[in-house]
Amino acid sequence: MEFVLSDEESRPFDALDMWVGDIAPNDTKAFLTVLNKYLPIRELAHLKRLRKTNDDVGTLSILLAPINTTDLGTAEAVVAKLTEWNAAVAPLVSNVRVVGVSRWPALTRDQFAAFSPAWPMYWRESAARKNPMTSAADQLEYGELMQGLIADVVVASSSHRPCGAGLAYNPNTRTVLARSVDTRHVPGRPLIQHAAMNVITAVAALPRTKRPTATDHLIHGGLDDASVSRKRRSQDSQHLCSNLMVVLTHEPCIMCAMALLHSRVAGVVYAVPSPATGGLGSWAKVHTERKLNHKFMAWRGCCEDEVREQVGEMGIDWHY
């Protein structure tokens, strides 16, 4: 299964050309005083200002300014501007040159590994960005759930043409609370009865005692006592799918993704992407949208080959 990250968390290295010079270690304080006053480069706070070189005397390389900075189009112009700001500091820098550094901060371990070789940077791993389902046991657990959904599709196909199936799963008790199939093609049924919408409806029909409570938290790294306040957990528990995992044969469309978000799901696992309308990684990433008041995790590719084989050729989009 692939952990579906936000665009910011999955973007590749993007080089920003910077003027860099070399200084002696004893000149660091004087140089930084001038640069912090005239060239603070706050938009690159994720980068360390200094980098060690490999020479025997401990020479340091220092970030000066982006090459597109006004009046700093050449190395000579950089030295001239330093002389204008502080004549005593300018002679201390040598070997002014262009170096490509990361334009963006590293948000994940993979990004840090890709970005930091260009220039040292600050990074602190966030628990919210770590994939909590990496073990073989996790893969097996959700693979078995997906196999059950494939069987649901086979049964439903005898009476109508479903686009897929889904279920709501409590990872704490390891129990399936509700399951359903896509019924939009059943004569007389509303066209919005996608599998995800039907799963939410099935959860809503459960007695309240069957749903997770405010004291429950996720095994798979979602809510825990350290990261979410008791008040927030109590508020979220008023929603239909709080602390539940939803497993789907197909990526939900944007409508379904928003319904899952408003139901406060903890995470969604799906098999087959929906390139034209998918709301959890293909066309949009609703689960990572900063402007919305809830975020959840998503994984794709769980038993994808098996689902594709069962439902047939996926040359068409399965949502519209």
Salt bridges, closest charged atoms under 4 A:
GLU2 OE1 - ARG300 NE 3.04
ASP7 OD1 - LYS285 NZ 3.02
GLU9 OE2 - ARG129 NE 2.63
ASP14 OD2 - ARG103 NE 2.99
ASP22 OD1 - ARG97 NH1 3.18
GLU84 OE1 - LYS81 NZ 3.46
GLU125 OE1 - ARG109 NH2 2.70
ASP138 OD1 - HIS220 ND1 3.84
GLU141 OE1 - ARG174 NH2 3.64
GLU141 OE1 - HIS220 NE2 3.98
ASP152 OD2 - ARG179 NE 2.86
ASP182 OD2 - ARG184 NH2 2.31
ASP225 OD1 - ARG233 NH1 3.63
ASP236 OD2 - ARG232 NE 2.90
ASP236 OD1 - ARG264 NE 3.42
GLU304 OE2 - ARG308 NH2 2.87
